Amino acid sequence: MAAQPVEWVLVVYYGPAAHQATYGRQVKKGGYTKGAYSKDYIQLSRKTEFLNEVAKLFSVPPGHIASVPLSYRWPQGAASGEFVFKSADRPHLKWETRDGAPRAWKMTPAPTDATPETLPGDPTHVDFADAENEFKLLASRGAGQPYLMAIKLRNEPRTLHLRAYLANPSKRFSWADLGLVPQEVQALAAKTSQSSALAWSFFDSGGAAPSAKIKGALSQVERSRNPTSVIEALDSDTCRALATYLQDPAFGLFFDPTLNHDAWSRGVSLSSRIAVDDILQVLGSEPNKSVAMRIGC
């Protein structure tokens, strides 16, 4: 699957609350399941602004529905869940109790970029103190500060792509470095803390992601003083692909759901509207003012 335009991103600071929610409900204290490890969801914001945004995001009338079903996805994996608007607790992202938290947000002893999990740790403890210790050991294992993410792509009504990223990890975990995500998403993570664990934002993204062939052609045009000569030298397949692309060019942030962490990209834009008009004319397509404006010309 090609990269798709990003519509919305939720970032969750991985502190004690997120750890207790995602680690597992099997943890007991004094022989009983109590409080901290009893949740099967990530708590969210009660703010009206947030709930209205999410209602819009999932195409539901605000204030008129208790929950909506969701599909959680990550490379080679998926799980069912819900966005719960109304409950005895705060609004939350829920998963199937019997299945536990989605694997993309859980621990594993030896994570790599090929495993669904990112966080290093033993996920099998049933004793409260041992489960708490797994959280305390994250930094010493090289995981830095983890962040959980849910990425909503445009034209996917009720699917969230789940990932975990690590701020300031050791070289061993560089494949999950928070630096791999766009600056706008890093800025969301920077707004979170243990006391204010959530940040979210809509993103204005759209169009079709360019193929390597299109990127190459655009790069040649950008560098040339004579774009027409460059276009005339392209093979017919590339010309057709370029003409199609310029009718719906990529803008904003893109995310490839088949990739684990290094999955982000941006729309490729040309540097001047004149160049866009010239290209479309040479390719036999009418210049489109809205297209030219959208790609930053």
Backbone as CSV, one residue per row, in Angstrom:
resi,resn,N_x,N_y,N_z,CA_x,CA_y,CA_z,C_x,C_y,C_z
1,MET,0.850,-1.202,0.000,0.000,0.000,0.000,0.876,1.239,0.000
2,ALA,0.533,2.228,-0.814,1.274,3.480,-0.849,0.946,4.325,0.366
3,ALA,1.784,5.328,0.612,1.529,6.257,1.703,0.213,6.978,1.475
4,GLN,-0.506,7.228,2.571,-1.827,7.859,2.519,-1.801,9.179,3.303
5,PRO,-2.648,10.141,2.912,-2.665,11.419,3.633,-3.147,11.273,5.072
6,VAL,-2.482,11.975,5.968,-2.792,11.941,7.402,-3.868,12.969,7.721
7,GLU,-4.892,12.541,8.467,-5.968,13.447,8.857,-5.867,13.892,10.312
8,TRP,-5.423,12.993,11.194,-5.445,13.294,12.631,-4.422,12.414,13.324
9,VAL,-3.786,12.969,14.356,-2.821,12.204,15.153,-3.086,12.456,16.630
10,LEU,-3.105,11.381,17.400,-3.196,11.438,18.860,-1.875,10.923,19.431
11,VAL,-1.294,11.675,20.359,-0.060,11.269,21.031,-0.350,11.092,22.517
12,VAL,0.099,9.967,23.066,-0.099,9.655,24.483,1.266,9.496,25.156
13,TYR,1.513,10.288,26.167,2.738,10.181,26.954,2.726,8.845,27.699
14,TYR,3.803,8.078,27.545,3.844,6.772,28.207,4.392,6.941,29.623
15,GLY,3.475,7.227,30.536,3.794,7.313,31.951,3.187,6.133,32.690
16,PRO,3.107,6.207,34.009,2.559,5.090,34.791,1.144,4.702,34.377
17,ALA,0.296,5.678,34.073,-1.095,5.362,33.724,-1.176,4.582,32.415
18,ALA,-0.432,5.024,31.398,-0.448,4.313,30.116,0.164,2.915,30.267
19,HIS,1.209,2.823,31.058,1.831,1.507,31.286,0.851,0.546,31.950
20,GLN,0.181,1.011,32.984,-0.750,0.142,33.700,-1.918,-0.280,32.813
21,ALA,-2.356,0.623,31.934,-3.475,0.278,31.055,-3.090,-0.738,29.996
22,THR,-1.900,-0.600,29.425,-1.518,-1.458,28.301,-0.773,-2.722,28.725
23,TYR,-0.234,-2.742,29.937,0.577,-3.897,30.343,-0.253,-5.173,30.405
24,GLY,-1.405,-5.104,31.071,-2.241,-6.307,31.147,-3.035,-6.379,32.427
25,ARG,-4.256,-6.889,32.327,-5.151,-6.983,33.491,-4.856,-8.188,34.365
26,GLN,-3.833,-8.980,33.992,-3.498,-10.146,34.795,-2.755,-9.780,36.078
27,VAL,-2.306,-8.540,36.180,-1.502,-8.115,37.331,-2.372,-8.005,38.577
28,LYS,-1.867,-8.551,39.678,-2.624,-8.553,40.932,-1.768,-7.983,42.054
29,LYS,-2.451,-7.423,43.056,-1.785,-6.899,44.234,-2.429,-7.537,45.453
30,GLY,-1.622,-8.226,46.234,-2.149,-8.928,47.390,-3.097,-10.047,46.997
31,GLY,-2.899,-10.610,45.801,-3.732,-11.716,45.356,-5.005,-11.292,44.652
32,TYR,-5.217,-9.981,44.508,-6.446,-9.501,43.883,-6.117,-8.517,42.754
33,THR,-6.988,-8.474,41.748,-6.877,-7.461,40.718,-7.451,-6.169,41.277
34,LYS,-6.621,-5.135,41.353,-7.076,-3.892,41.970,-6.652,-2.699,41.129
35,GLY,-7.567,-1.765,40.956,-7.288,-0.434,40.459,-6.390,-0.306,39.263
36,ALA,-5.086,-0.131,39.528,-4.133,0.318,38.525,-4.129,-0.537,37.260
37,TYR,-4.134,-1.835,37.400,-4.019,-2.728,36.241,-5.367,-3.340,35.849
38,SER,-6.442,-2.630,36.121,-7.772,-3.173,35.843,-8.403,-2.598,34.570
39,LYS,-7.713,-1.679,33.888,-8.312,-1.010,32.735,-8.012,-1.746,31.428
40,ASP,-8.948,-1.626,30.487,-8.735,-2.147,29.137,-8.918,-1.008,28.139
41,TYR,-8.350,0.136,28.475,-8.505,1.310,27.638,-7.496,2.384,28.046
42,ILE,-7.288,3.344,27.120,-6.525,4.560,27.394,-7.516,5.686,27.641
43,GLN,-7.402,6.317,28.803,-8.299,7.427,29.114,-7.965,8.642,28.267
44,LEU,-9.019,9.361,27.871,-8.857,10.522,27.003,-9.395,11.776,27.672
45,SER,-9.547,12.828,26.899,-9.950,14.122,27.442,-11.464,14.253,27.536
46,ARG,-11.924,14.966,28.561,-13.345,15.285,28.706,-13.711,16.586,27.985
47,LYS,-12.722,17.298,27.486,-12.978,18.618,26.916,-13.967,18.536,25.766
48,THR,-14.911,19.458,25.764,-15.914,19.498,24.702,-15.263,19.645,23.338
49,GLU,-14.223,20.467,23.266,-13.506,20.675,22.008,-12.989,19.343,21.459
50,PHE,-12.376,18.547,22.337,-11.834,17.259,21.915,-12.942,16.328,21.446
51,LEU,-14.025,16.219,22.207,-15.104,15.304,21.857,-15.792,15.713,20.554
52,ASN,-15.940,17.004,20.340,-16.531,17.462,19.077,-15.623,17.147,17.896
53,GLU,-14.312,17.307,18.106,-13.363,16.982,17.045,-13.432,15.505,16.687
54,VAL,-13.475,14.655,17.705,-13.491,13.218,17.452,-14.810,12.789,16.818
55,ALA,-15.908,13.400,17.247,-17.197,13.101,16.629,-17.158,13.432,15.142
56,LYS,-16.562,14.551,14.799,-16.401,14.930,13.397,-15.490,13.939,12.682
57,LEU,-14.419,13.561,13.339,-13.437,12.649,12.754,-14.062,11.313,12.377
58,PHE,-14.931,10.787,13.256,-15.535,9.478,13.030,-16.963,9.566,12.479
59,SER,-17.344,10.773,12.041,-18.634,10.985,11.370,-19.816,10.512,12.209
60,VAL,-19.855,10.983,13.451,-20.989,10.670,14.322,-21.551,11.973,14.878
61,PRO,-22.854,12.044,15.127,-23.442,13.256,15.704,-22.990,13.433,17.149
62,PRO,-22.363,14.548,17.501,-21.869,14.728,18.871,-22.994,14.681,19.885
63,GLY,-22.729,14.003,20.990,-23.686,13.942,22.080,-24.806,12.944,21.895
64,HIS,-24.795,12.178,20.800,-25.920,11.294,20.526,-25.520,9.814,20.420
65,ILE,-24.302,9.506,20.834,-23.868,8.120,20.711,-22.913,7.792,21.847
66,ALA,-23.002,6.591,22.374,-22.154,6.199,23.499,-20.768,5.768,23.041
67,SER,-20.693,5.057,21.901,-19.400,4.576,21.414,-19.494,4.249,19.934
68,VAL,-18.329,4.168,19.293,-18.270,3.735,17.896,-17.202,2.661,17.775
69,PRO,-17.416,1.636,16.947,-16.409,0.595,16.760,-15.225,1.120,15.963
70,LEU,-14.050,0.641,16.317,-12.825,1.017,15.624,-12.034,-0.223,15.249
71,SER,-11.189,-0.062,14.256,-10.204,-1.079,13.921,-8.826,-0.495,14.194
72,TYR,-8.041,-1.183,15.022,-6.661,-0.792,15.280,-5.764,-1.611,14.359
73,ARG,-4.805,-0.946,13.719,-3.929,-1.649,12.782,-2.469,-1.264,12.994
74,TRP,-1.611,-2.207,12.654,-0.168,-2.005,12.623,0.369,-3.012,11.611
75,PRO,1.620,-2.912,11.166,2.105,-3.842,10.148,1.901,-5.299,10.569
76,GLN,1.199,-6.042,9.737,0.948,-7.473,9.946,0.109,-7.758,11.186
77,GLY,-0.721,-6.817,11.575,-1.570,-7.078,12.729,-2.745,-6.132,12.812
78,ALA,-3.783,-6.563,13.543,-4.977,-5.741,13.717,-5.719,-6.202,14.961
79,ALA,-6.571,-5.332,15.474,-7.401,-5.664,16.634,-8.654,-4.806,16.586
80,SER,-9.689,-5.287,17.249,-10.941,-4.535,17.331,-10.940,-3.660,18.579
81,GLY,-11.652,-2.550,18.492,-11.753,-1.670,19.642,-12.940,-0.738,19.524
82,GLU,-12.967,0.261,20.380,-14.052,1.240,20.375,-13.525,2.592,20.824
83,PHE,-14.150,3.642,20.312,-14.004,4.958,20.928,-15.251,5.157,21.770
84,VAL,-15.080,5.251,23.077,-16.196,5.365,24.006,-16.367,6.836,24.395
85,PHE,-17.498,7.413,23.977,-17.792,8.800,24.294,-18.359,8.953,25.702
86,LYS,-19.226,8.004,26.095,-19.921,8.106,27.374,-19.717,6.829,28.170
87,SER,-19.297,6.999,29.418,-19.117,5.861,30.308,-19.076,6.379,31.736
88,ALA,-18.933,5.471,32.679,-18.785,5.888,34.072,-17.449,6.576,34.283
89,ASP,-16.498,6.303,33.391,-15.185,6.919,33.436,-15.107,7.987,32.351
90,ARG,-13.923,8.532,32.129,-13.742,9.510,31.064,-13.878,8.830,29.695
91,PRO,-14.041,9.627,28.632,-13.984,9.035,27.285,-12.678,8.261,27.117
92,HIS,-12.706,7.217,26.330,-11.493,6.414,26.201,-11.429,5.608,24.907
93,LEU,-10.212,5.199,24.570,-9.960,4.244,23.497,-9.895,2.867,24.132
94,LYS,-10.819,2.027,23.747,-10.959,0.709,24.377,-10.519,-0.397,23.423
95,TRP,-10.079,-1.515,24.002,-9.795,-2.716,23.230,-10.528,-3.894,23.839
96,GLU,-10.559,-5.006,23.133,-11.232,-6.209,23.637,-10.527,-6.712,24.886
97,THR,-11.267,-6.828,25.970,-10.685,-7.232,27.249,-9.965,-8.569,27.141
98,ARG,-10.584,-9.531,26.457,-9.989,-10.871,26.379,-8.669,-10.894,25.606
99,ASP,-8.487,-9.909,24.707,-7.285,-9.885,23.874,-6.160,-9.060,24.473
100,GLY,-6.476,-8.182,25.403,-5.469,-7.278,25.937,-5.196,-6.130,24.988
101,ALA,-4.305,-5.253,25.381,-3.984,-4.068,24.585,-3.413,-4.470,23.225
102,PRO,-3.607,-3.656,22.206,-3.009,-3.936,20.898,-1.497,-4.124,21.021
103,ARG,-0.953,-5.076,20.274,0.462,-5.423,20.423,1.395,-4.253,20.126
104,ALA,0.969,-3.330,19.273,1.813,-2.178,18.947,2.096,-1.308,20.168
105,TRP,1.262,-1.427,21.208,1.430,-0.627,22.411,1.921,-1.447,23.608
106,LYS,2.284,-2.692,23.392,2.694,-3.555,24.496,4.208,-3.742,24.535
107,MET,4.660,-4.441,25.580,6.076,-4.750,25.752,6.416,-6.106,25.143
108,THR,7.698,-6.272,24.844,8.241,-7.581,24.479,9.701,-7.574,24.908
109,PRO,10.284,-8.729,25.252,11.653,-8.744,25.788,12.713,-8.209,24.825
110,ALA,12.564,-8.460,23.517,13.598,-8.058,22.564,12.965,-7.448,21.315
111,PRO,12.447,-6.222,21.422,11.785,-5.613,20.263,12.778,-5.226,19.174
112,THR,12.314,-5.299,17.934,13.062,-4.806,16.781,12.061,-4.101,15.877
113,ASP,12.551,-3.525,14.786,11.629,-2.863,13.876,10.742,-3.860,13.141
114,ALA,11.039,-5.149,13.275,10.220,-6.178,12.632,9.161,-6.748,13.566
115,THR,9.217,-6.418,14.865,8.215,-6.916,15.806,7.076,-5.915,15.916
116,PRO,5.869,-6.378,16.215,4.773,-5.430,16.438,5.056,-4.504,17.614
117,GLU,5.711,-5.028,18.645,5.995,-4.248,19.847,7.258,-3.397,19.676
118,THR,7.287,-2.283,20.395,8.444,-1.382,20.412,9.090,-1.313,21.789
119,LEU,8.292,-1.420,22.840,8.779,-1.212,24.203,9.477,-2.458,24.733
120,PRO,10.707,-2.328,25.259,11.409,-3.482,25.823,10.934,-3.792,27.240
121,GLY,10.593,-5.050,27.484,10.160,-5.433,28.819,9.492,-6.789,28.821
122,ASP,9.359,-7.363,29.981,8.692,-8.653,30.159,7.207,-8.402,30.398
123,PRO,6.337,-8.841,29.481,4.909,-8.548,29.616,4.117,-9.601,30.376
124,THR,4.817,-10.539,31.021,4.118,-11.695,31.584,3.919,-11.653,33.091
125,HIS,4.432,-10.645,33.769,4.329,-10.616,35.235,2.873,-10.541,35.696
126,VAL,2.583,-11.179,36.809,1.259,-11.103,37.427,1.307,-10.380,38.769
127,ASP,2.519,-10.184,39.303,2.678,-9.493,40.578,2.795,-7.990,40.346
128,PHE,2.093,-7.209,41.154,2.038,-5.754,41.006,3.437,-5.122,41.001
129,ALA,4.261,-5.468,41.973,5.588,-4.856,42.085,6.450,-5.182,40.875
130,ASP,6.351,-6.404,40.380,7.145,-6.788,39.215,6.698,-6.034,37.962
131,ALA,5.389,-5.862,37.793,4.885,-5.116,36.634,5.298,-3.647,36.718
132,GLU,5.236,-3.075,37.922,5.672,-1.694,38.102,7.156,-1.542,37.782
133,ASN,7.940,-2.540,38.139,9.377,-2.480,37.898,9.706,-2.479,36.407
134,GLU,8.879,-3.141,35.594,9.107,-3.132,34.147,9.034,-1.711,33.597
135,PHE,8.155,-0.915,34.142,8.083,0.488,33.733,9.338,1.238,34.171
136,LYS,9.783,1.005,35.387,10.954,1.706,35.910,12.218,1.374,35.139
137,LEU,12.270,0.199,34.524,13.470,-0.249,33.821,13.562,0.248,32.376
138,LEU,12.516,0.898,31.878,12.504,1.302,30.470,13.716,2.160,30.100
139,ALA,13.978,3.187,30.893,15.078,4.098,30.563,16.419,3.379,30.589
140,SER,16.644,2.545,31.611,17.922,1.841,31.716,18.107,0.817,30.596
141,ARG,17.028,0.392,29.981,17.113,-0.527,28.838,17.322,0.198,27.513
142,GLY,17.350,1.525,27.566,17.645,2.300,26.373,16.438,2.828,25.642
143,ALA,15.246,2.721,26.256,14.025,3.118,25.565,13.718,4.609,25.689
144,GLY,14.510,5.354,26.457,14.243,6.777,26.594,12.837,7.024,27.125
145,GLN,12.158,8.034,26.552,10.766,8.322,26.911,9.860,7.852,25.786
146,PRO,9.018,6.842,26.038,8.118,6.355,24.987,6.873,7.229,24.822
147,TYR,6.346,7.200,23.613,5.065,7.834,23.285,4.241,6.858,22.459
148,LEU,2.970,6.726,22.817,2.041,5.934,22.021,1.361,6.868,21.026
149,MET,1.128,6.372,19.813,0.475,7.199,18.798,-0.651,6.439,18.118
150,ALA,-1.697,7.192,17.756,-2.801,6.695,16.944,-2.939,7.640,15.761
151,ILE,-2.825,7.106,14.558,-2.814,7.908,13.338,-4.052,7.591,12.519
152,LYS,-4.840,8.603,12.230,-6.042,8.464,11.407,-5.725,8.968,10.004
153,LEU,-5.925,8.104,9.001,-5.681,8.466,7.613,-6.972,8.916,6.951
154,ARG,-6.853,9.842,6.028,-8.026,10.328,5.303,-8.645,9.175,4.513
155,ASN,-9.959,9.179,4.433,-10.717,8.171,3.668,-10.706,6.785,4.317
156,GLU,-10.280,6.693,5.574,-10.452,5.474,6.364,-11.342,5.846,7.551
157,PRO,-12.642,5.623,7.445,-13.596,6.206,8.401,-13.331,5.890,9.872
158,ARG,-13.071,4.632,10.203,-12.955,4.271,11.625,-11.799,3.303,11.858
159,THR,-10.627,3.692,11.337,-9.399,2.919,11.520,-8.334,3.814,12.107
160,LEU,-7.635,3.314,13.130,-6.495,4.006,13.704,-5.254,3.127,13.562
161,HIS,-4.191,3.699,13.040,-2.920,2.990,12.902,-2.079,3.297,14.136
162,LEU,-1.710,2.264,14.865,-1.043,2.418,16.155,0.459,2.202,16.034
163,ARG,1.204,3.047,16.727,2.656,2.935,16.786,3.133,3.397,18.159
164,ALA,4.383,3.072,18.476,5.063,3.631,19.643,6.416,4.153,19.172
165,TYR,6.790,5.333,19.677,8.083,5.937,19.353,8.800,6.284,20.642
166,LEU,10.128,6.423,20.547,10.962,6.632,21.720,11.763,7.921,21.575
167,ALA,11.639,8.819,22.544,12.434,10.042,22.545,13.764,9.768,23.233
168,ASN,14.847,10.148,22.594,16.205,9.978,23.125,16.529,8.527,23.476
169,PRO,16.282,7.600,22.559,16.628,6.209,22.851,18.125,5.968,22.655
170,SER,18.592,4.820,23.120,19.966,4.410,22.838,20.072,4.005,21.368
171,LYS,21.289,3.827,20.876,21.498,3.436,19.483,20.774,2.124,19.163
172,ARG,20.653,1.286,20.150,19.979,-0.004,19.960,18.544,0.179,19.480
173,PHE,17.918,1.286,19.874,16.516,1.528,19.512,16.353,2.720,18.560
174,SER,17.410,3.032,17.814,17.344,4.170,16.898,16.271,3.995,15.827
175,TRP,15.893,2.757,15.532,14.863,2.476,14.522,13.475,2.972,14.966
176,ALA,13.317,3.278,16.256,12.029,3.774,16.759,12.140,5.196,17.284
177,ASP,13.188,5.908,16.897,13.440,7.262,17.403,12.292,8.205,17.038
178,LEU,11.878,9.011,17.997,10.834,10.003,17.753,11.236,10.967,16.634
179,GLY,12.535,11.109,16.400,13.009,11.968,15.333,12.589,11.525,13.949
180,LEU,12.063,10.312,13.812,11.588,9.819,12.520,10.246,10.424,12.131
181,VAL,9.522,10.978,13.088,8.201,11.531,12.779,8.351,12.999,12.406
182,PRO,7.403,13.563,11.657,7.494,14.976,11.259,7.555,15.920,12.461
183,GLN,8.116,17.091,12.226,8.265,18.070,13.303,6.925,18.402,13.958
184,GLU,5.860,18.465,13.147,4.549,18.796,13.699,4.092,17.763,14.730
185,VAL,4.420,16.497,14.495,4.031,15.437,15.424,4.971,15.417,16.622
186,GLN,6.249,15.704,16.386,7.173,15.833,17.512,6.718,16.955,18.449
187,ALA,6.195,18.026,17.866,5.711,19.146,18.685,4.530,18.720,19.547
188,LEU,3.671,17.847,19.025,2.572,17.321,19.833,3.127,16.545,21.025
189,ALA,4.113,15.685,20.769,4.708,14.902,21.854,5.309,15.820,22.913
190,ALA,5.921,16.919,22.476,6.564,17.842,23.412,5.555,18.534,24.327
191,LYS,4.301,18.575,23.919,3.253,19.188,24.747,2.789,18.276,25.874
192,THR,3.116,16.997,25.800,2.616,16.041,26.781,3.585,15.885,27.945
193,SER,3.064,15.344,29.021,3.872,15.075,30.213,3.106,14.054,31.049
194,GLN,3.689,13.656,32.158,2.998,12.695,33.028,1.700,13.281,33.575
195,SER,1.666,14.600,33.789,0.465,15.231,34.333,-0.512,15.685,33.251
196,SER,-0.045,15.795,32.002,-0.891,16.181,30.870,-0.544,15.268,29.705
197,ALA,-1.132,14.084,29.725,-0.617,12.969,28.933,-1.029,12.964,27.466
198,LEU,-1.952,13.845,27.049,-2.496,13.760,25.696,-2.230,15.020,24.889
199,ALA,-2.032,14.820,23.566,-2.014,15.930,22.612,-2.530,15.383,21.297
200,TRP,-3.219,16.218,20.547,-3.812,15.751,19.295,-3.923,16.906,18.321
201,SER,-4.064,16.587,17.047,-4.205,17.632,16.046,-4.755,17.058,14.757
202,PHE,-5.577,17.862,14.060,-5.944,17.580,12.677,-4.811,18.055,11.768
203,PHE,-4.707,17.430,10.587,-3.714,17.837,9.605,-4.379,17.975,8.240
204,ASP,-4.029,19.036,7.546,-4.567,19.280,6.215,-3.675,18.572,5.209
205,SER,-4.074,17.386,4.824,-3.292,16.565,3.897,-4.219,15.980,2.849
206,GLY,-3.689,15.706,1.683,-4.517,15.110,0.641,-3.737,14.873,-0.630
207,GLY,-4.468,14.462,-1.650,-3.834,14.155,-2.923,-3.256,12.755,-2.948
208,ALA,-2.539,12.465,-4.014,-1.933,11.145,-4.192,-0.437,11.231,-3.961
209,ALA,0.084,10.314,-3.175,1.520,10.306,-2.910,2.285,10.014,-4.198
210,PRO,3.361,10.746,-4.468,4.117,10.520,-5.701,4.956,9.254,-5.632
211,SER,5.020,8.557,-6.757,5.903,7.398,-6.853,7.345,7.867,-6.988
212,ALA,8.274,6.934,-6.898,9.687,7.280,-7.078,9.919,7.874,-8.464
213,LYS,9.192,7.368,-9.450,9.331,7.883,-10.813,8.891,9.338,-10.886
214,ILE,7.773,9.666,-10.239,7.277,11.034,-10.236,8.239,11.949,-9.484
215,LYS,8.720,11.490,-8.331,9.676,12.297,-7.570,10.907,12.615,-8.399
216,GLY,11.386,11.618,-9.149,12.557,11.836,-9.990,12.293,12.860,-11.074
217,ALA,11.118,12.764,-11.700,10.775,13.700,-12.774,10.646,15.122,-12.222
218,LEU,9.977,15.269,-11.076,9.821,16.584,-10.477,11.166,17.174,-10.075
219,SER,12.054,16.325,-9.574,13.374,16.797,-9.183,14.144,17.328,-10.394
220,GLN,14.035,16.611,-11.517,14.697,17.076,-12.743,14.135,18.424,-13.189
221,VAL,12.819,18.562,-13.137,12.187,19.817,-13.542,12.628,20.960,-12.631
222,GLU,12.673,20.692,-11.326,13.072,21.717,-10.364,14.473,22.240,-10.667
223,ARG,15.376,21.351,-11.051,16.775,21.741,-11.247,17.029,22.391,-12.607
224,SER,16.110,22.204,-13.533,16.355,22.636,-14.910,15.925,24.082,-15.161
225,ARG,16.673,24.774,-16.006,16.275,26.100,-16.454,15.302,26.016,-17.626
226,ASN,15.165,24.829,-18.161,14.275,24.625,-19.301,13.393,23.394,-19.028
227,PRO,12.343,23.552,-18.210,11.490,22.413,-17.849,10.913,21.694,-19.059
228,THR,10.614,22.446,-20.129,10.011,21.831,-21.310,10.916,20.764,-21.895
229,SER,12.203,21.055,-21.978,13.139,20.077,-22.544,13.218,18.823,-21.678
230,VAL,13.118,19.011,-20.369,13.143,17.854,-19.466,11.916,16.974,-19.704
231,ILE,10.756,17.613,-19.794,9.510,16.864,-19.989,9.517,16.129,-21.323
232,GLU,9.991,16.815,-22.352,9.994,16.201,-23.677,10.918,14.998,-23.748
233,ALA,11.884,14.937,-22.829,12.819,13.813,-22.817,12.311,12.626,-22.001
234,LEU,11.199,12.807,-21.273,10.655,11.717,-20.459,9.983,10.671,-21.347
235,ASP,9.994,9.420,-20.891,9.286,8.384,-21.628,7.780,8.566,-21.457
236,SER,7.012,7.935,-22.326,5.564,8.158,-22.356,4.880,7.737,-21.060
237,ASP,5.333,6.656,-20.427,4.709,6.210,-19.171,4.905,7.248,-18.067
238,THR,6.107,7.799,-17.985,6.380,8.816,-16.965,5.571,10.072,-17.228
239,CYS,5.442,10.452,-18.506,4.640,11.625,-18.855,3.192,11.459,-18.415
240,ARG,2.628,10.291,-18.694,1.233,10.050,-18.303,1.084,10.069,-16.787
241,ALA,2.051,9.437,-16.098,1.997,9.405,-14.630,2.126,10.811,-14.048
242,LEU,2.995,11.622,-14.629,3.186,12.980,-14.143,1.940,13.827,-14.370
243,ALA,1.318,13.667,-15.543,0.091,14.413,-15.831,-1.006,14.041,-14.854
244,THR,-1.136,12.748,-14.548,-2.138,12.294,-13.584,-1.848,12.848,-12.197
245,TYR,-0.587,12.797,-11.811,-0.208,13.276,-10.483,-0.525,14.760,-10.304
246,LEU,-0.235,15.556,-11.312,-0.416,16.995,-11.190,-1.881,17.412,-11.144
247,GLN,-2.797,16.490,-11.467,-4.219,16.788,-11.299,-4.664,16.599,-9.853
248,ASP,-3.878,15.861,-9.058,-4.228,15.630,-7.655,-2.943,15.431,-6.855
249,PRO,-2.097,16.461,-6.795,-0.785,16.301,-6.163,-0.870,16.193,-4.648
250,ALA,0.117,15.545,-4.078,0.164,15.366,-2.635,0.482,16.670,-1.928
251,PHE,-0.184,16.898,-0.792,0.148,18.025,0.077,-0.060,17.592,1.521
252,GLY,0.762,18.132,2.396,0.646,17.796,3.809,1.449,16.567,4.192
253,LEU,1.019,15.904,5.277,1.720,14.731,5.810,1.136,13.445,5.254
254,PHE,2.033,12.466,5.025,1.622,11.155,4.543,2.200,10.075,5.452
255,PHE,1.510,8.937,5.489,1.912,7.825,6.347,1.665,6.523,5.600
256,ASP,2.672,5.658,5.571,2.553,4.358,4.914,2.247,3.298,5.972
257,PRO,1.022,2.782,6.027,0.647,1.849,7.102,1.326,0.490,7.021
258,THR,2.023,0.199,5.910,2.732,-1.079,5.800,4.104,-1.025,6.463
259,LEU,4.567,0.176,6.786,5.876,0.344,7.412,5.706,0.560,8.912
260,ASN,6.723,0.183,9.670,6.579,0.229,11.119,6.831,1.625,11.681
261,HIS,8.057,2.106,11.616,8.358,3.406,12.219,8.755,4.467,11.201
262,ASP,9.602,4.112,10.259,10.024,5.077,9.244,8.972,5.128,8.142
263,ALA,7.767,5.581,8.510,6.591,5.471,7.644,6.070,6.821,7.165
264,TRP,6.721,7.909,7.572,6.198,9.239,7.313,6.854,9.880,6.096
265,SER,6.109,10.721,5.405,6.649,11.482,4.285,5.800,12.730,4.087
266,ARG,6.216,13.568,3.148,5.480,14.779,2.817,5.158,14.813,1.332
267,GLY,4.129,15.563,1.003,3.834,15.787,-0.395,4.969,16.560,-1.055
268,VAL,5.249,16.230,-2.308,6.310,16.910,-3.049,5.711,18.073,-3.806
269,SER,6.247,19.269,-3.621,5.705,20.440,-4.297,6.719,21.037,-5.253
270,LEU,6.219,21.712,-6.270,7.071,22.484,-7.160,7.247,23.882,-6.594
271,SER,8.227,24.584,-7.091,8.584,25.860,-6.485,7.909,27.072,-7.103
272,SER,7.287,26.931,-8.278,6.622,28.081,-8.881,5.408,27.656,-9.676
273,ARG,4.390,28.501,-9.666,3.174,28.193,-10.398,3.415,28.189,-11.899
274,ILE,4.298,29.039,-12.367,4.619,29.084,-13.795,5.125,27.727,-14.255
275,ALA,5.959,27.102,-13.452,6.477,25.783,-13.808,5.336,24.771,-13.920
276,VAL,4.359,24.857,-12.995,3.233,23.931,-13.035,2.431,24.121,-14.315
277,ASP,2.123,25.362,-14.646,1.366,25.636,-15.870,2.097,25.121,-17.102
278,ASP,3.402,25.378,-17.136,4.187,24.934,-18.286,4.165,23.419,-18.415
279,ILE,4.317,22.746,-17.294,4.334,21.279,-17.330,3.004,20.737,-17.827
280,LEU,1.907,21.254,-17.279,0.591,20.767,-17.668,0.313,21.043,-19.144
281,GLN,0.759,22.185,-19.629,0.542,22.507,-21.044,1.340,21.567,-21.943
282,VAL,2.584,21.329,-21.573,3.420,20.426,-22.371,2.856,19.014,-22.353
283,LEU,2.293,18.627,-21.220,1.734,17.280,-21.093,0.348,17.163,-21.717
284,GLY,-0.186,18.297,-22.207,-1.499,18.249,-22.845,-2.638,18.332,-21.874
285,SER,-2.381,18.833,-20.631,-3.424,18.990,-19.625,-3.617,20.463,-19.329
286,GLU,-4.861,20.856,-19.019,-5.150,22.245,-18.709,-4.585,22.613,-17.339
287,PRO,-3.888,23.749,-17.233,-3.441,24.213,-15.911,-4.632,24.398,-14.982
288,ASN,-4.446,24.019,-13.761,-5.520,24.073,-12.782,-5.087,24.982,-11.645
289,LYS,-5.769,26.124,-11.507,-5.362,27.112,-10.517,-5.378,26.547,-9.108
290,SER,-6.420,25.805,-8.763,-6.507,25.272,-7.405,-5.400,24.281,-7.135
291,VAL,-5.040,23.485,-8.149,-3.940,22.541,-7.974,-2.641,23.302,-7.741
292,ALA,-2.402,24.336,-8.557,-1.187,25.102,-8.403,-1.086,25.726,-7.023
293,MET,-2.200,26.236,-6.516,-2.180,26.858,-5.197,-1.954,25.830,-4.103
294,ARG,-2.547,24.632,-4.219,-2.447,23.620,-3.181,-1.018,23.130,-3.019
295,ILE,-0.261,23.070,-4.099,1.087,22.525,-3.961,2.110,23.599,-3.646
296,GLY,1.620,24.765,-3.261,2.500,25.781,-2.739,3.117,26.674,-3.782
297,CYS,2.517,26.750,-4.980,3.094,27.541,-6.049,2.589,28.982,-5.993
